[in-house]
Amino acid sequence: MGQGGEKNQRGHGQSPGGFAGPGPGLCASTGRQDHGEGTLMKVGRLSKPQPVVAFLAGVAWLLLAGVALGAEAAGEHGGVTPEKITDLLWRTINFAVFAGILGYLLFKKFPVKDFFAKRSQEIAQTLSELEARKAAAALALKEAEERLAQVAAEREQIIQQFREEGELEKAKIIEKAEMVAARIKEMAAFSIAQETKKAAQQLKQEVALQAAQLAEELIKKHITPADQQRLVDEYLEKVVEKH
């Protein structure tokens, strides 16, 4: 059979090896299945398929597309034999079974959905706890700032109080010092007056003593014995007249 007949067979839905049947035809130019999009449209019209069904449908579509592409590639590089198609089909079936088992284990035996849901819940709870901690930390920071401001105000108040008390104490000390200085001045003035009076008395006594001594010396030098007798007689007469 020539190339023209082979193309006609492909166009009428026959396999390259001459096997005609109701199976899907292959497009020689694009290598895609003729009814692949129709299958997806049917799957899309189903009412909310389960995750496993959707997963298996997607795997089946990919496998069918792989078979079609493999057949097209084999047709381009040479004739397609039934053995090659059978081998490719068995490989595809094995892969589909493996993918189906894997999907079943993931979605049924091992609750992947529950795991991710639980993980999302844990992350949300962790974020909530972090937000709560953040809010608590912000509140603690605000309270600490308020306490610091209060401490600063109390510090200024204490410093001002110490300043006022210091000024009062300073005024008291100055007043006491002035009073002590006044007393010292008074005591000094009294002491000076007493010392001056005492010195004046001593001076008078010394002057009187010196004057008496000088008078005695003058009398001894200038008076005669007759003058002495006359003075004694006059003194005795005065004494007698008084008594």
C-alpha positions as CSV (number, residue, x, y, z in Angstrom):
1,M,0.0,0.0,0.0
2,G,1.4,3.4,-0.9
3,Q,1.7,6.6,1.1
4,G,-1.5,7.9,-0.3
5,G,-3.5,4.8,0.8
6,E,-1.9,5.0,4.3
7,K,-3.0,8.7,4.6
8,N,-6.5,7.7,3.5
9,Q,-6.6,5.0,6.2
10,R,-5.5,7.5,8.8
11,G,-8.1,10.0,7.7
12,H,-10.9,7.4,8.0
13,G,-10.0,6.4,11.5
14,Q,-8.0,3.3,10.7
15,S,-4.7,2.5,12.4
16,P,-1.5,2.7,10.5
17,G,-1.2,-1.1,10.5
18,G,-4.5,-1.5,8.7
19,F,-6.7,-2.2,11.8
20,A,-10.0,-0.4,11.4
21,G,-12.3,0.2,14.3
22,P,-14.3,2.6,16.3
23,G,-11.2,3.8,18.2
24,P,-10.0,7.4,18.0
25,G,-8.4,8.6,14.9
26,L,-5.0,10.4,14.9
27,C,-4.4,13.8,13.2
28,A,-1.2,13.4,11.1
29,S,-0.3,17.1,11.3
30,T,-0.7,17.7,15.1
31,G,-0.5,14.2,16.6
32,R,-3.5,14.9,18.9
33,Q,-6.5,12.7,19.4
34,D,-9.7,13.7,17.5
35,H,-12.0,13.2,20.4
36,G,-9.6,14.2,23.3
37,E,-11.3,17.6,23.7
38,G,-14.7,16.0,23.6
39,T,-13.7,13.7,26.5
40,L,-12.6,16.7,28.6
41,M,-15.8,18.5,27.8
42,K,-17.8,15.5,29.0
43,V,-15.7,15.4,32.2
44,G,-16.1,19.1,32.6
45,R,-19.9,18.7,32.4
46,L,-19.9,16.3,35.4
47,S,-21.2,17.8,38.5
48,K,-18.1,18.5,40.8
49,P,-16.1,15.2,40.4
50,Q,-14.3,13.8,43.4
51,P,-10.5,14.5,43.6
52,V,-9.6,10.9,42.8
53,V,-11.9,10.8,39.7
54,A,-10.6,14.1,38.4
55,F,-7.0,12.9,39.0
56,L,-7.6,9.6,37.2
57,A,-9.4,11.4,34.3
58,G,-6.5,13.7,33.9
59,V,-4.0,10.8,33.9
60,A,-6.1,9.0,31.4
61,W,-6.2,12.0,29.1
62,L,-2.4,12.4,29.4
63,L,-1.9,8.7,28.7
64,L,-4.1,8.8,25.6
65,A,-2.3,11.8,24.3
66,G,1.0,10.0,24.9
67,V,-0.1,7.0,23.0
68,A,-1.2,9.2,20.1
69,L,2.0,11.1,20.1
70,G,4.0,7.9,20.3
71,A,2.1,6.4,17.3
72,E,2.6,9.6,15.3
73,A,6.3,9.6,16.1
74,A,6.6,6.0,15.1
75,G,4.7,6.7,11.9
76,E,7.2,9.4,11.0
77,H,10.3,7.3,11.6
78,G,8.9,4.1,10.0
79,G,6.0,1.8,9.8
80,V,3.9,1.2,12.9
81,T,3.6,-2.5,13.7
82,P,1.1,-4.2,16.0
83,E,3.9,-5.2,18.3
84,K,5.0,-1.7,18.9
85,I,1.4,-0.5,19.5
86,T,0.9,-3.4,21.9
87,D,4.1,-2.7,23.8
88,L,3.3,1.0,24.0
89,L,-0.3,0.2,25.2
90,W,0.9,-2.2,27.9
91,R,3.4,0.4,29.1
92,T,0.6,3.0,29.2
93,I,-1.7,0.6,31.1
94,N,1.1,-0.2,33.6
95,F,1.7,3.5,34.1
96,A,-2.0,4.2,34.4
97,V,-2.4,1.4,37.0
98,F,0.6,2.8,39.0
99,A,-0.7,6.3,38.8
100,G,-4.2,5.1,39.9
101,I,-2.8,3.2,42.9
102,L,-0.6,6.2,43.8
103,G,-3.5,8.6,43.6
104,Y,-5.7,6.2,45.6
105,L,-3.1,5.9,48.3
106,L,-2.5,9.6,48.4
107,F,-6.2,10.6,48.6
108,K,-7.6,7.6,50.5
109,K,-5.1,5.8,52.6
110,F,-2.9,8.8,53.3
111,P,-5.2,11.8,53.9
112,V,-3.1,14.3,52.0
113,K,-6.0,16.7,52.0
114,D,-6.5,16.4,55.7
115,F,-2.8,16.8,56.2
116,F,-2.7,20.1,54.2
117,A,-5.9,21.3,55.9
118,K,-4.4,20.5,59.3
119,R,-1.2,22.1,58.3
120,S,-3.0,25.2,57.1
121,Q,-5.0,25.3,60.4
122,E,-1.7,25.0,62.3
123,I,-0.2,27.8,60.3
124,A,-3.3,30.0,60.8
125,Q,-3.2,29.2,64.6
126,T,0.5,30.0,64.7
127,L,-0.1,33.3,62.8
128,S,-2.9,34.1,65.3
129,E,-0.6,33.3,68.2
130,L,2.1,35.5,66.7
131,E,-0.4,38.3,66.2
132,A,-1.5,37.9,69.8
133,R,2.1,38.0,71.0
134,K,2.8,41.0,68.8
135,A,-0.2,42.8,70.3
136,A,0.9,41.8,73.8
137,A,4.4,43.0,73.1
138,A,3.1,46.3,71.7
139,L,1.0,46.7,74.8
140,A,3.9,45.9,77.1
141,L,6.1,48.4,75.1
142,K,3.4,51.0,75.5
143,E,3.2,50.4,79.2
144,A,7.0,50.5,79.5
145,E,7.1,53.8,77.7
146,E,4.4,55.2,80.0
147,R,6.3,54.0,83.0
148,L,9.5,55.6,81.7
149,A,7.6,58.8,81.1
150,Q,6.2,58.6,84.6
151,V,9.6,57.9,86.1
152,A,11.1,60.8,84.2
153,A,8.3,63.1,85.5
154,E,8.9,61.8,89.1
155,R,12.6,62.3,88.6
156,E,12.1,66.0,87.6
157,Q,9.7,66.4,90.5
158,I,12.2,65.0,92.9
159,I,15.0,67.1,91.5
160,Q,12.9,70.2,91.8
161,Q,12.0,69.3,95.4
162,F,15.6,68.8,96.3
163,R,16.4,72.2,94.7
164,E,13.7,73.9,96.8
165,E,14.9,72.1,100.0
166,G,18.5,73.0,99.1
167,E,17.5,76.6,98.7
168,L,15.7,76.6,102.0
169,E,18.6,74.9,103.8
170,K,21.0,77.4,102.2
171,A,18.9,80.3,103.5
172,K,18.7,78.8,107.0
173,I,22.5,78.2,107.0
174,I,23.1,81.8,105.9
175,E,20.7,83.1,108.5
176,K,22.4,81.1,111.3
177,A,25.8,82.2,110.1
178,E,24.8,85.8,110.2
179,M,23.4,85.4,113.7
180,V,26.6,83.7,114.8
181,A,28.6,86.5,113.2
182,A,26.5,89.1,115.0
183,R,27.0,87.4,118.3
184,I,30.7,87.1,117.7
185,K,30.8,90.8,116.9
186,E,28.9,91.6,120.1
187,M,31.1,89.4,122.2
188,A,34.2,91.0,120.6
189,A,32.9,94.5,121.3
190,F,32.1,93.5,124.9
191,S,35.5,92.0,125.3
192,I,37.2,95.0,123.8
193,A,35.2,97.3,126.1
194,Q,36.1,95.2,129.2
195,E,39.7,95.0,128.2
196,T,39.8,98.8,127.5
197,K,38.2,99.5,130.9
198,K,40.6,97.2,132.7
199,A,43.5,98.7,130.9
200,A,42.3,102.2,131.8
201,Q,42.0,101.2,135.5
202,Q,45.5,99.7,135.4
203,L,46.8,102.8,133.7
204,K,45.1,105.0,136.4
205,Q,46.6,102.9,139.1
206,E,50.0,103.0,137.6
207,V,49.8,106.8,137.0
208,A,48.6,107.3,140.6
209,L,51.3,105.1,142.0
210,Q,53.9,106.9,139.8
211,A,52.5,110.3,140.8
212,A,52.7,109.3,144.5
213,Q,56.2,108.1,144.1
214,L,57.2,111.3,142.3
215,A,55.5,113.5,144.9
216,E,57.2,111.6,147.7
217,E,60.5,112.1,146.0
218,L,59.8,115.8,145.5
219,I,58.8,116.2,149.1
220,K,61.9,114.4,150.3
221,K,64.0,116.7,148.2
222,H,62.4,120.1,149.0
223,I,60.8,119.9,152.5
224,T,62.8,120.6,155.6
225,P,62.3,119.0,159.1
226,A,60.6,122.2,160.3
227,D,58.2,122.0,157.3
228,Q,57.5,118.4,158.2
229,Q,56.7,119.3,161.8
230,R,54.5,122.1,160.7
231,L,52.5,119.9,158.4
232,V,52.1,117.3,161.1
233,D,50.8,119.9,163.5
234,E,48.4,121.3,161.0
235,Y,47.0,117.9,160.3
236,L,46.6,117.1,164.0
237,E,44.7,120.4,164.5
238,K,42.3,119.6,161.7
239,V,41.7,116.2,163.1
240,V,41.0,117.7,166.6
241,E,38.6,120.3,165.1
242,K,36.6,117.6,163.3
243,H,36.1,115.6,166.4
